[in-house]
Amino acid sequence: MSLYQIASFTALKLPEVTVTQPFGEGCDVFKVLDKVFILAFYLQGKAAINLKVEPDHGAMLRDIYPYIHTGWHMNKQHWISVYEDEHLDEALIENLVLNSYELVVLKLKKVDRQRIELLKTVR
């Protein structure tokens, strides 16, 4: 599967996720209750996604994986960009998507977090 397919398939299974294109065609923005956790786009003809991460985790990922860089047009400490690559680790991408989602959910109001937890148990 492609980078976009892995990310979107993983994200769309999560509760309260929507996809919009506020920046026009070619940039999908995945949100949980109107809070962004993935941006999917093409940069110089190459597919990429931006994901939220803990700063230390992002630094470690950038050191290990050549296809992971600081977040393009995002806060360089809290976001990473993952670029399409032939050596892409599908399980890693799934985990990064889930982690980004959870980091954003943690910042939501308590009632929204509880709603999401309830929705997870129903699925």
Backbone atoms as SQL, in Angstrom:
CREATE TABLE atoms (id INTEGER PRIMARY KEY, chain TEXT, resi INTEGER, resn TEXT, atom TEXT, x REAL, y REAL, z REAL);
INSERT INTO atoms VALUES
  (1, 'A', 1, 'MET', 'N', 0.832, -1.190, 0.000),
  (2, 'A', 1, 'MET', 'CA', 0.000, 0.000, 0.000),
  (3, 'A', 1, 'MET', 'C', 0.877, 1.254, 0.000),
  (4, 'A', 2, 'SER', 'N', 0.334, 2.307, -0.521),
  (5, 'A', 2, 'SER', 'CA', 1.058, 3.574, -0.558),
  (6, 'A', 2, 'SER', 'C', 0.978, 4.264, 0.811),
  (7, 'A', 3, 'LEU', 'N', 1.817, 5.249, 0.999),
  (8, 'A', 3, 'LEU', 'CA', 1.829, 6.021, 2.233),
  (9, 'A', 3, 'LEU', 'C', 0.436, 6.591, 2.521),
  (10, 'A', 4, 'TYR', 'N', -0.166, 7.218, 1.522),
  (11, 'A', 4, 'TYR', 'CA', -1.491, 7.816, 1.696),
  (12, 'A', 4, 'TYR', 'C', -2.525, 6.753, 2.059),
  (13, 'A', 5, 'GLN', 'N', -2.491, 5.611, 1.391),
  (14, 'A', 5, 'GLN', 'CA', -3.459, 4.553, 1.665),
  (15, 'A', 5, 'GLN', 'C', -3.334, 4.039, 3.095),
  (16, 'A', 6, 'ILE', 'N', -2.113, 3.830, 3.544),
  (17, 'A', 6, 'ILE', 'CA', -1.896, 3.351, 4.913),
  (18, 'A', 6, 'ILE', 'C', -2.431, 4.372, 5.910),
  (19, 'A', 7, 'ALA', 'N', -2.049, 5.631, 5.722),
  (20, 'A', 7, 'ALA', 'CA', -2.453, 6.683, 6.658),
  (21, 'A', 7, 'ALA', 'C', -3.969, 6.874, 6.657),
  (22, 'A', 8, 'SER', 'N', -4.572, 6.974, 5.490),
  (23, 'A', 8, 'SER', 'CA', -6.010, 7.237, 5.440),
  (24, 'A', 8, 'SER', 'C', -6.817, 6.040, 5.934),
  (25, 'A', 9, 'PHE', 'N', -6.414, 4.833, 5.574),
  (26, 'A', 9, 'PHE', 'CA', -7.116, 3.631, 6.026),
  (27, 'A', 9, 'PHE', 'C', -7.081, 3.543, 7.549),
  (28, 'A', 10, 'THR', 'N', -5.927, 3.823, 8.136),
  (29, 'A', 10, 'THR', 'CA', -5.771, 3.780, 9.591),
  (30, 'A', 10, 'THR', 'C', -6.591, 4.876, 10.255),
  (31, 'A', 11, 'ALA', 'N', -6.498, 6.092, 9.740),
  (32, 'A', 11, 'ALA', 'CA', -7.176, 7.238, 10.348),
  (33, 'A', 11, 'ALA', 'C', -8.689, 7.133, 10.275),
  (34, 'A', 12, 'LEU', 'N', -9.207, 6.691, 9.146),
  (35, 'A', 12, 'LEU', 'CA', -10.656, 6.685, 8.951),
  (36, 'A', 12, 'LEU', 'C', -11.370, 5.624, 9.790),
  (37, 'A', 13, 'LYS', 'N', -10.623, 4.721, 10.392),
  (38, 'A', 13, 'LYS', 'CA', -11.223, 3.731, 11.296),
  (39, 'A', 13, 'LYS', 'C', -11.411, 4.292, 12.706),
  (40, 'A', 14, 'LEU', 'N', -10.828, 5.442, 12.976),
  (41, 'A', 14, 'LEU', 'CA', -10.862, 6.025, 14.317),
  (42, 'A', 14, 'LEU', 'C', -12.122, 6.871, 14.519),
  (43, 'A', 15, 'PRO', 'N', -12.614, 6.946, 15.764),
  (44, 'A', 15, 'PRO', 'CA', -13.842, 7.708, 16.029),
  (45, 'A', 15, 'PRO', 'C', -13.690, 9.211, 15.777),
  (46, 'A', 16, 'GLU', 'N', -14.765, 9.790, 15.238),
  (47, 'A', 16, 'GLU', 'CA', -14.898, 11.239, 15.062),
  (48, 'A', 16, 'GLU', 'C', -13.892, 11.853, 14.082),
  (49, 'A', 17, 'VAL', 'N', -13.402, 11.073, 13.144),
  (50, 'A', 17, 'VAL', 'CA', -12.431, 11.573, 12.167),
  (51, 'A', 17, 'VAL', 'C', -13.157, 12.060, 10.913),
  (52, 'A', 18, 'THR', 'N', -12.755, 13.231, 10.452),
  (53, 'A', 18, 'THR', 'CA', -13.265, 13.782, 9.196),
  (54, 'A', 18, 'THR', 'C', -12.084, 14.172, 8.323),
  (55, 'A', 19, 'VAL', 'N', -12.341, 14.258, 7.018),
  (56, 'A', 19, 'VAL', 'CA', -11.318, 14.679, 6.065),
  (57, 'A', 19, 'VAL', 'C', -11.871, 15.859, 5.285),
  (58, 'A', 20, 'THR', 'N', -11.080, 16.930, 5.221),
  (59, 'A', 20, 'THR', 'CA', -11.468, 18.110, 4.459),
  (60, 'A', 20, 'THR', 'C', -10.302, 18.528, 3.570),
  (61, 'A', 21, 'GLN', 'N', -10.572, 19.481, 2.691),
  (62, 'A', 21, 'GLN', 'CA', -9.536, 20.040, 1.826),
  (63, 'A', 21, 'GLN', 'C', -9.581, 21.570, 1.907),
  (64, 'A', 22, 'PRO', 'N', -9.306, 22.139, 3.086),
  (65, 'A', 22, 'PRO', 'CA', -9.395, 23.591, 3.231),
  (66, 'A', 22, 'PRO', 'C', -8.341, 24.352, 2.429),
  (67, 'A', 23, 'PHE', 'N', -7.275, 23.669, 2.022),
  (68, 'A', 23, 'PHE', 'CA', -6.210, 24.315, 1.251),
  (69, 'A', 23, 'PHE', 'C', -6.323, 24.000, -0.233),
  (70, 'A', 24, 'GLY', 'N', -7.438, 23.372, -0.633),
  (71, 'A', 24, 'GLY', 'CA', -7.667, 23.017, -2.026),
  (72, 'A', 24, 'GLY', 'C', -7.329, 21.565, -2.302),
  (73, 'A', 25, 'GLU', 'N', -7.599, 21.170, -3.540),
  (74, 'A', 25, 'GLU', 'CA', -7.313, 19.794, -3.944),
  (75, 'A', 25, 'GLU', 'C', -5.825, 19.501, -3.794),
  (76, 'A', 26, 'GLY', 'N', -5.531, 18.277, -3.402),
  (77, 'A', 26, 'GLY', 'CA', -4.141, 17.884, -3.279),
  (78, 'A', 26, 'GLY', 'C', -3.596, 17.957, -1.865),
  (79, 'A', 27, 'CYS', 'N', -4.421, 18.426, -0.928),
  (80, 'A', 27, 'CYS', 'CA', -4.003, 18.459, 0.477),
  (81, 'A', 27, 'CYS', 'C', -5.194, 18.041, 1.340),
  (82, 'A', 28, 'ASP', 'N', -5.183, 16.794, 1.771),
  (83, 'A', 28, 'ASP', 'CA', -6.236, 16.290, 2.643),
  (84, 'A', 28, 'ASP', 'C', -5.856, 16.545, 4.097),
  (85, 'A', 29, 'VAL', 'N', -6.803, 17.074, 4.843),
  (86, 'A', 29, 'VAL', 'CA', -6.587, 17.380, 6.258),
  (87, 'A', 29, 'VAL', 'C', -7.501, 16.473, 7.081),
  (88, 'A', 30, 'PHE', 'N', -6.895, 15.609, 7.872),
  (89, 'A', 30, 'PHE', 'CA', -7.623, 14.680, 8.726),
  (90, 'A', 30, 'PHE', 'C', -7.735, 15.318, 10.105),
  (91, 'A', 31, 'LYS', 'N', -8.967, 15.362, 10.634),
  (92, 'A', 31, 'LYS', 'CA', -9.216, 16.005, 11.919),
  (93, 'A', 31, 'LYS', 'C', -9.997, 15.068, 12.830),
  (94, 'A', 32, 'VAL', 'N', -9.762, 15.224, 14.116),
  (95, 'A', 32, 'VAL', 'CA', -10.610, 14.611, 15.124),
  (96, 'A', 32, 'VAL', 'C', -11.289, 15.770, 15.847),
  (97, 'A', 33, 'LEU', 'N', -12.614, 15.829, 15.710),
  (98, 'A', 33, 'LEU', 'CA', -13.395, 16.930, 16.281),
  (99, 'A', 33, 'LEU', 'C', -12.769, 18.294, 15.986),
  (100, 'A', 34, 'ASP', 'N', -12.489, 18.526, 14.726),
  (101, 'A', 34, 'ASP', 'CA', -11.958, 19.793, 14.206),
  (102, 'A', 34, 'ASP', 'C', -10.530, 20.125, 14.634),
  (103, 'A', 35, 'LYS', 'N', -9.798, 19.157, 15.134),
  (104, 'A', 35, 'LYS', 'CA', -8.382, 19.351, 15.485),
  (105, 'A', 35, 'LYS', 'C', -7.538, 18.488, 14.551),
  (106, 'A', 36, 'VAL', 'N', -6.605, 19.095, 13.859),
  (107, 'A', 36, 'VAL', 'CA', -5.792, 18.423, 12.846),
  (108, 'A', 36, 'VAL', 'C', -4.828, 17.426, 13.475),
  (109, 'A', 37, 'PHE', 'N', -4.761, 16.220, 12.876),
  (110, 'A', 37, 'PHE', 'CA', -3.741, 15.265, 13.292),
  (111, 'A', 37, 'PHE', 'C', -2.964, 14.674, 12.125),
  (112, 'A', 38, 'ILE', 'N', -3.434, 14.876, 10.887),
  (113, 'A', 38, 'ILE', 'CA', -2.680, 14.471, 9.686),
  (114, 'A', 38, 'ILE', 'C', -2.953, 15.464, 8.573),
  (115, 'A', 39, 'LEU', 'N', -1.903, 15.822, 7.859),
  (116, 'A', 39, 'LEU', 'CA', -2.036, 16.508, 6.585),
  (117, 'A', 39, 'LEU', 'C', -1.393, 15.606, 5.548),
  (118, 'A', 40, 'ALA', 'N', -2.090, 15.325, 4.475),
  (119, 'A', 40, 'ALA', 'CA', -1.573, 14.485, 3.396),
  (120, 'A', 40, 'ALA', 'C', -1.489, 15.336, 2.134),
  (121, 'A', 41, 'PHE', 'N', -0.312, 15.335, 1.489),
  (122, 'A', 41, 'PHE', 'CA', -0.089, 16.233, 0.358),
  (123, 'A', 41, 'PHE', 'C', 1.027, 15.678, -0.529),
  (124, 'A', 42, 'TYR', 'N', 1.288, 16.375, -1.620),
  (125, 'A', 42, 'TYR', 'CA', 2.406, 16.056, -2.504),
  (126, 'A', 42, 'TYR', 'C', 3.359, 17.232, -2.498),
  (127, 'A', 43, 'LEU', 'N', 4.637, 16.932, -2.371),
  (128, 'A', 43, 'LEU', 'CA', 5.660, 17.958, -2.380),
  (129, 'A', 43, 'LEU', 'C', 6.706, 17.559, -3.407),
  (130, 'A', 44, 'GLN', 'N', 6.869, 18.383, -4.429),
  (131, 'A', 44, 'GLN', 'CA', 7.788, 18.100, -5.521),
  (132, 'A', 44, 'GLN', 'C', 7.521, 16.716, -6.123),
  (133, 'A', 45, 'GLY', 'N', 6.232, 16.410, -6.299),
  (134, 'A', 45, 'GLY', 'CA', 5.819, 15.162, -6.933),
  (135, 'A', 45, 'GLY', 'C', 5.904, 13.931, -6.049),
  (136, 'A', 46, 'LYS', 'N', 6.206, 14.101, -4.790),
  (137, 'A', 46, 'LYS', 'CA', 6.351, 12.967, -3.873),
  (138, 'A', 46, 'LYS', 'C', 5.292, 13.056, -2.772),
  (139, 'A', 47, 'ALA', 'N', 4.590, 11.938, -2.512),
  (140, 'A', 47, 'ALA', 'CA', 3.573, 11.912, -1.467),
  (141, 'A', 47, 'ALA', 'C', 4.222, 12.099, -0.101),
  (142, 'A', 48, 'ALA', 'N', 3.517, 12.832, 0.768),
  (143, 'A', 48, 'ALA', 'CA', 4.013, 13.061, 2.121),
  (144, 'A', 48, 'ALA', 'C', 2.834, 13.235, 3.068),
  (145, 'A', 49, 'ILE', 'N', 3.083, 12.969, 4.346),
  (146, 'A', 49, 'ILE', 'CA', 2.096, 13.251, 5.375),
  (147, 'A', 49, 'ILE', 'C', 2.790, 13.945, 6.539),
  (148, 'A', 50, 'ASN', 'N', 2.086, 14.866, 7.163),
  (149, 'A', 50, 'ASN', 'CA', 2.551, 15.496, 8.400),
  (150, 'A', 50, 'ASN', 'C', 1.784, 14.876, 9.557),
  (151, 'A', 51, 'LEU', 'N', 2.509, 14.545, 10.624),
  (152, 'A', 51, 'LEU', 'CA', 1.917, 13.928, 11.804),
  (153, 'A', 51, 'LEU', 'C', 2.429, 14.600, 13.064),
  (154, 'A', 52, 'LYS', 'N', 1.581, 14.688, 14.064),
  (155, 'A', 52, 'LYS', 'CA', 1.959, 15.254, 15.361),
  (156, 'A', 52, 'LYS', 'C', 2.738, 14.182, 16.142),
  (157, 'A', 53, 'VAL', 'N', 3.819, 14.607, 16.839),
  (158, 'A', 53, 'VAL', 'CA', 4.625, 13.689, 17.656),
  (159, 'A', 53, 'VAL', 'C', 5.117, 14.408, 18.908),
  (160, 'A', 54, 'GLU', 'N', 5.517, 13.619, 19.889),
  (161, 'A', 54, 'GLU', 'CA', 6.227, 14.171, 21.046),
  (162, 'A', 54, 'GLU', 'C', 7.604, 14.602, 20.538),
  (163, 'A', 55, 'PRO', 'N', 8.139, 15.738, 20.979),
  (164, 'A', 55, 'PRO', 'CA', 9.414, 16.237, 20.452),
  (165, 'A', 55, 'PRO', 'C', 10.572, 15.219, 20.495),
  (166, 'A', 56, 'ASP', 'N', 10.742, 14.516, 21.603),
  (167, 'A', 56, 'ASP', 'CA', 11.841, 13.543, 21.694),
  (168, 'A', 56, 'ASP', 'C', 11.644, 12.370, 20.744),
  (169, 'A', 57, 'HIS', 'N', 10.402, 11.954, 20.602),
  (170, 'A', 57, 'HIS', 'CA', 10.083, 10.849, 19.697),
  (171, 'A', 57, 'HIS', 'C', 10.351, 11.261, 18.244),
  (172, 'A', 58, 'GLY', 'N', 9.976, 12.483, 17.897),
  (173, 'A', 58, 'GLY', 'CA', 10.214, 12.985, 16.548),
  (174, 'A', 58, 'GLY', 'C', 11.690, 13.042, 16.219),
  (175, 'A', 59, 'ALA', 'N', 12.514, 13.498, 17.163),
  (176, 'A', 59, 'ALA', 'CA', 13.965, 13.564, 16.945),
  (177, 'A', 59, 'ALA', 'C', 14.541, 12.170, 16.723),
  (178, 'A', 60, 'MET', 'N', 14.096, 11.216, 17.512),
  (179, 'A', 60, 'MET', 'CA', 14.572, 9.840, 17.363),
  (180, 'A', 60, 'MET', 'C', 14.182, 9.270, 15.991),
  (181, 'A', 61, 'LEU', 'N', 12.939, 9.495, 15.591),
  (182, 'A', 61, 'LEU', 'CA', 12.470, 8.987, 14.300),
  (183, 'A', 61, 'LEU', 'C', 13.276, 9.577, 13.141),
  (184, 'A', 62, 'ARG', 'N', 13.559, 10.879, 13.226),
  (185, 'A', 62, 'ARG', 'CA', 14.340, 11.533, 12.164),
  (186, 'A', 62, 'ARG', 'C', 15.760, 10.973, 12.101),
  (187, 'A', 63, 'ASP', 'N', 16.311, 10.583, 13.243),
  (188, 'A', 63, 'ASP', 'CA', 17.656, 10.004, 13.271),
  (189, 'A', 63, 'ASP', 'C', 17.688, 8.602, 12.669),
  (190, 'A', 64, 'ILE', 'N', 16.607, 7.857, 12.817),
  (191, 'A', 64, 'ILE', 'CA', 16.586, 6.449, 12.389),
  (192, 'A', 64, 'ILE', 'C', 16.135, 6.280, 10.941),
  (193, 'A', 65, 'TYR', 'N', 15.085, 6.993, 10.541),
  (194, 'A', 65, 'TYR', 'CA', 14.471, 6.764, 9.226),
  (195, 'A', 65, 'TYR', 'C', 14.785, 7.906, 8.266),
  (196, 'A', 66, 'PRO', 'N', 15.406, 7.599, 7.136),
  (197, 'A', 66, 'PRO', 'CA', 15.768, 8.653, 6.177),
  (198, 'A', 66, 'PRO', 'C', 14.556, 9.323, 5.510),
  (199, 'A', 67, 'TYR', 'N', 13.395, 8.693, 5.561),
  (200, 'A', 67, 'TYR', 'CA', 12.199, 9.263, 4.934),
  (201, 'A', 67, 'TYR', 'C', 11.350, 10.085, 5.914),
  (202, 'A', 68, 'ILE', 'N', 11.857, 10.307, 7.132),
  (203, 'A', 68, 'ILE', 'CA', 11.155, 11.137, 8.113),
  (204, 'A', 68, 'ILE', 'C', 11.978, 12.389, 8.381),
  (205, 'A', 69, 'HIS', 'N', 11.314, 13.547, 8.261),
  (206, 'A', 69, 'HIS', 'CA', 11.968, 14.850, 8.428),
  (207, 'A', 69, 'HIS', 'C', 11.128, 15.728, 9.364),
  (208, 'A', 70, 'THR', 'N', 11.627, 16.918, 9.662),
  (209, 'A', 70, 'THR', 'CA', 10.826, 17.864, 10.446),
  (210, 'A', 70, 'THR', 'C', 9.575, 18.216, 9.654),
  (211, 'A', 71, 'GLY', 'N', 8.528, 18.588, 10.352),
  (212, 'A', 71, 'GLY', 'CA', 7.243, 18.864, 9.720),
  (213, 'A', 71, 'GLY', 'C', 7.301, 20.024, 8.740),
  (214, 'A', 72, 'TRP', 'N', 6.956, 19.750, 7.499),
  (215, 'A', 72, 'TRP', 'CA', 6.957, 20.774, 6.453),
  (216, 'A', 72, 'TRP', 'C', 5.839, 21.773, 6.747),
  (217, 'A', 73, 'HIS', 'N', 6.190, 23.038, 6.881),
  (218, 'A', 73, 'HIS', 'CA', 5.263, 24.131, 7.172),
  (219, 'A', 73, 'HIS', 'C', 4.523, 23.951, 8.502),
  (220, 'A', 74, 'MET', 'N', 5.158, 23.250, 9.444),
  (221, 'A', 74, 'MET', 'CA', 4.538, 23.012, 10.756),
  (222, 'A', 74, 'MET', 'C', 5.572, 23.311, 11.838),
  (223, 'A', 75, 'ASN', 'N', 5.139, 23.272, 13.085),
  (224, 'A', 75, 'ASN', 'CA', 6.062, 23.417, 14.206),
  (225, 'A', 75, 'ASN', 'C', 7.074, 22.277, 14.140),
  (226, 'A', 76, 'LYS', 'N', 8.348, 22.610, 14.032),
  (227, 'A', 76, 'LYS', 'CA', 9.398, 21.614, 13.792),
  (228, 'A', 76, 'LYS', 'C', 9.621, 20.675, 14.977),
  (229, 'A', 77, 'GLN', 'N', 9.195, 21.069, 16.173),
  (230, 'A', 77, 'GLN', 'CA', 9.357, 20.201, 17.335),
  (231, 'A', 77, 'GLN', 'C', 8.216, 19.204, 17.476),
  (232, 'A', 78, 'HIS', 'N', 7.021, 19.620, 17.110),
  (233, 'A', 78, 'HIS', 'CA', 5.835, 18.816, 17.395),
  (234, 'A', 78, 'HIS', 'C', 5.252, 18.083, 16.185),
  (235, 'A', 79, 'TRP', 'N', 5.835, 18.292, 15.010),
  (236, 'A', 79, 'TRP', 'CA', 5.323, 17.652, 13.795),
  (237, 'A', 79, 'TRP', 'C', 6.476, 17.063, 12.996),
  (238, 'A', 80, 'ILE', 'N', 6.191, 15.939, 12.343),
  (239, 'A', 80, 'ILE', 'CA', 7.152, 15.336, 11.409),
  (240, 'A', 80, 'ILE', 'C', 6.488, 15.202, 10.047),
  (241, 'A', 81, 'SER', 'N', 7.307, 15.147, 9.019),
  (242, 'A', 81, 'SER', 'CA', 6.846, 14.818, 7.674),
  (243, 'A', 81, 'SER', 'C', 7.414, 13.462, 7.306),
  (244, 'A', 82, 'VAL', 'N', 6.539, 12.591, 6.820),
  (245, 'A', 82, 'VAL', 'CA', 6.945, 11.268, 6.347),
  (246, 'A', 82, 'VAL', 'C', 6.735, 11.271, 4.843),
  (247, 'A', 83, 'TYR', 'N', 7.780, 10.923, 4.103),
  (248, 'A', 83, 'TYR', 'CA', 7.724, 10.928, 2.643),
  (249, 'A', 83, 'TYR', 'C', 7.635, 9.520, 2.099),
  (250, 'A', 84, 'GLU', 'N', 6.912, 9.362, 0.996),
  (251, 'A', 84, 'GLU', 'CA', 6.798, 8.066, 0.324),
  (252, 'A', 84, 'GLU', 'C', 8.196, 7.544, 0.054),
  (253, 'A', 85, 'ASP', 'N', 8.397, 6.248, 0.336),
  (254, 'A', 85, 'ASP', 'CA', 9.712, 5.644, 0.178),
  (255, 'A', 85, 'ASP', 'C', 9.523, 4.152, -0.059),
  (256, 'A', 86, 'GLU', 'N', 10.404, 3.564, -0.850),
  (257, 'A', 86, 'GLU', 'CA', 10.280, 2.130, -1.135),
  (258, 'A', 86, 'GLU', 'C', 10.528, 1.267, 0.100),
  (259, 'A', 87, 'HIS', 'N', 11.196, 1.814, 1.109),
  (260, 'A', 87, 'HIS', 'CA', 11.494, 1.057, 2.327),
  (261, 'A', 87, 'HIS', 'C', 10.531, 1.397, 3.471),
  (262, 'A', 88, 'LEU', 'N', 9.406, 2.013, 3.137),
  (263, 'A', 88, 'LEU', 'CA', 8.428, 2.447, 4.125),
  (264, 'A', 88, 'LEU', 'C', 7.948, 1.266, 4.971),
  (265, 'A', 89, 'ASP', 'N', 7.940, 1.451, 6.278),
  (266, 'A', 89, 'ASP', 'CA', 7.486, 0.434, 7.228),
  (267, 'A', 89, 'ASP', 'C', 6.006, 0.680, 7.515),
  (268, 'A', 90, 'GLU', 'N', 5.143, -0.185, 6.981),
  (269, 'A', 90, 'GLU', 'CA', 3.690, -0.008, 7.102),
  (270, 'A', 90, 'GLU', 'C', 3.241, 0.037, 8.565),
  (271, 'A', 91, 'ALA', 'N', 3.766, -0.846, 9.397),
  (272, 'A', 91, 'ALA', 'CA', 3.391, -0.872, 10.816),
  (273, 'A', 91, 'ALA', 'C', 3.806, 0.426, 11.512),
  (274, 'A', 92, 'LEU', 'N', 4.962, 0.963, 11.144),
  (275, 'A', 92, 'LEU', 'CA', 5.414, 2.228, 11.713),
  (276, 'A', 92, 'LEU', 'C', 4.445, 3.356, 11.365),
  (277, 'A', 93, 'ILE', 'N', 4.016, 3.413, 10.116),
  (278, 'A', 93, 'ILE', 'CA', 3.095, 4.469, 9.685),
  (279, 'A', 93, 'ILE', 'C', 1.772, 4.354, 10.439),
  (280, 'A', 94, 'GLU', 'N', 1.250, 3.135, 10.569),
  (281, 'A', 94, 'GLU', 'CA', 0.017, 2.933, 11.326),
  (282, 'A', 94, 'GLU', 'C', 0.176, 3.430, 12.764),
  (283, 'A', 95, 'ASN', 'N', 1.290, 3.081, 13.389),
  (284, 'A', 95, 'ASN', 'CA', 1.539, 3.507, 14.770),
  (285, 'A', 95, 'ASN', 'C', 1.680, 5.020, 14.881),
  (286, 'A', 96, 'LEU', 'N', 2.345, 5.640, 13.912),
  (287, 'A', 96, 'LEU', 'CA', 2.496, 7.098, 13.929),
  (288, 'A', 96, 'LEU', 'C', 1.155, 7.803, 13.776),
  (289, 'A', 97, 'VAL', 'N', 0.293, 7.266, 12.935),
  (290, 'A', 97, 'VAL', 'CA', -1.054, 7.832, 12.759),
  (291, 'A', 97, 'VAL', 'C', -1.832, 7.724, 14.072),
  (292, 'A', 98, 'LEU', 'N', -1.809, 6.549, 14.687),
  (293, 'A', 98, 'LEU', 'CA', -2.516, 6.349, 15.956),
  (294, 'A', 98, 'LEU', 'C', -1.961, 7.260, 17.044),
  (295, 'A', 99, 'ASN', 'N', -0.647, 7.403, 17.084),
  (296, 'A', 99, 'ASN', 'CA', -0.005, 8.260, 18.076),
  (297, 'A', 99, 'ASN', 'C', -0.409, 9.727, 17.863),
  (298, 'A', 100, 'SER', 'N', -0.411, 10.177, 16.624),
  (299, 'A', 100, 'SER', 'CA', -0.800, 11.550, 16.313),
  (300, 'A', 100, 'SER', 'C', -2.237, 11.805, 16.750),
  (301, 'A', 101, 'TYR', 'N', -3.113, 10.868, 16.441),
  (302, 'A', 101, 'TYR', 'CA', -4.521, 10.956, 16.840),
  (303, 'A', 101, 'TYR', 'C', -4.636, 11.078, 18.362),
  (304, 'A', 102, 'GLU', 'N', -3.954, 10.192, 19.073),
  (305, 'A', 102, 'GLU', 'CA', -4.033, 10.184, 20.541),
  (306, 'A', 102, 'GLU', 'C', -3.485, 11.476, 21.152),
  (307, 'A', 103, 'LEU', 'N', -2.400, 12.003, 20.588),
  (308, 'A', 103, 'LEU', 'CA', -1.853, 13.262, 21.093),
  (309, 'A', 103, 'LEU', 'C', -2.859, 14.399, 20.961),
  (310, 'A', 104, 'VAL', 'N', -3.589, 14.423, 19.869),
  (311, 'A', 104, 'VAL', 'CA', -4.596, 15.467, 19.662),
  (312, 'A', 104, 'VAL', 'C', -5.802, 15.229, 20.578),
  (313, 'A', 105, 'VAL', 'N', -6.227, 13.976, 20.712),
  (314, 'A', 105, 'VAL', 'CA', -7.358, 13.659, 21.585),
  (315, 'A', 105, 'VAL', 'C', -7.061, 14.077, 23.028),
  (316, 'A', 106, 'LEU', 'N', -5.824, 13.905, 23.473),
  (317, 'A', 106, 'LEU', 'CA', -5.450, 14.285, 24.843),
  (318, 'A', 106, 'LEU', 'C', -5.675, 15.767, 25.128),
  (319, 'A', 107, 'LYS', 'N', -5.663, 16.586, 24.098),
  (320, 'A', 107, 'LYS', 'CA', -5.839, 18.036, 24.256),
  (321, 'A', 107, 'LYS', 'C', -7.309, 18.472, 24.151),
  (322, 'A', 108, 'LEU', 'N', -8.197, 17.539, 23.866),
  (323, 'A', 108, 'LEU', 'CA', -9.618, 17.865, 23.745),
  (324, 'A', 108, 'LEU', 'C', -10.245, 18.041, 25.133),
  (325, 'A', 109, 'LYS', 'N', -11.433, 18.619, 25.156),
  (326, 'A', 109, 'LYS', 'CA', -12.177, 18.757, 26.406),
  (327, 'A', 109, 'LYS', 'C', -12.492, 17.365, 26.960),
  (328, 'A', 110, 'LYS', 'N', -12.634, 17.302, 28.268),
  (329, 'A', 110, 'LYS', 'CA', -12.881, 16.028, 28.937),
  (330, 'A', 110, 'LYS', 'C', -14.107, 15.314, 28.365),
  (331, 'A', 111, 'VAL', 'N', -15.185, 16.033, 28.137),
  (332, 'A', 111, 'VAL', 'CA', -16.405, 15.418, 27.618),
  (333, 'A', 111, 'VAL', 'C', -16.164, 14.810, 26.229),
  (334, 'A', 112, 'ASP', 'N', -15.358, 15.473, 25.404),
  (335, 'A', 112, 'ASP', 'CA', -15.043, 14.953, 24.068),
  (336, 'A', 112, 'ASP', 'C', -14.155, 13.710, 24.158),
  (337, 'A', 113, 'ARG', 'N', -13.186, 13.737, 25.072),
  (338, 'A', 113, 'ARG', 'CA', -12.330, 12.558, 25.275),
  (339, 'A', 113, 'ARG', 'C', -13.162, 11.359, 25.734),
  (340, 'A', 114, 'GLN', 'N', -14.105, 11.611, 26.635),
  (341, 'A', 114, 'GLN', 'CA', -14.959, 10.530, 27.124),
  (342, 'A', 114, 'GLN', 'C', -15.834, 9.979, 26.003),
  (343, 'A', 115, 'ARG', 'N', -16.345, 10.860, 25.163),
  (344, 'A', 115, 'ARG', 'CA', -17.171, 10.430, 24.024),
  (345, 'A', 115, 'ARG', 'C', -16.358, 9.533, 23.088),
  (346, 'A', 116, 'ILE', 'N', -15.134, 9.929, 22.803),
  (347, 'A', 116, 'ILE', 'CA', -14.270, 9.145, 21.916),
  (348, 'A', 116, 'ILE', 'C', -13.960, 7.785, 22.535),
  (349, 'A', 117, 'GLU', 'N', -13.669, 7.755, 23.821),
  (350, 'A', 117, 'GLU', 'CA', -13.410, 6.476, 24.494),
  (351, 'A', 117, 'GLU', 'C', -14.628, 5.562, 24.418),
  (352, 'A', 118, 'LEU', 'N', -15.795, 6.136, 24.599),
  (353, 'A', 118, 'LEU', 'CA', -17.022, 5.355, 24.499),
  (354, 'A', 118, 'LEU', 'C', -17.205, 4.815, 23.080),
  (355, 'A', 119, 'LEU', 'N', -16.961, 5.644, 22.094),
  (356, 'A', 119, 'LEU', 'CA', -17.098, 5.219, 20.696),
  (357, 'A', 119, 'LEU', 'C', -16.108, 4.108, 20.346),
  (358, 'A', 120, 'LYS', 'N', -14.924, 4.146, 20.935),
  (359, 'A', 120, 'LYS', 'CA', -13.924, 3.094, 20.690),
  (360, 'A', 120, 'LYS', 'C', -14.431, 1.737, 21.183),
  (361, 'A', 121, 'THR', 'N', -15.136, 1.736, 22.302),
  (362, 'A', 121, 'THR', 'CA', -15.619, 0.470, 22.871),
  (363, 'A', 121, 'THR', 'C', -16.792, -0.099, 22.068),
  (364, 'A', 122, 'VAL', 'N', -17.538, 0.776, 21.398),
  (365, 'A', 122, 'VAL', 'CA', -18.699, 0.352, 20.616),
  (366, 'A', 122, 'VAL', 'C', -18.272, -0.329, 19.314),
  (367, 'A', 123, 'ARG', 'N', -17.141, 0.092, 18.758),
  (368, 'A', 123, 'ARG', 'CA', -16.690, -0.434, 17.462),
  (369, 'A', 123, 'ARG', 'C', -16.199, -1.824, 17.538);
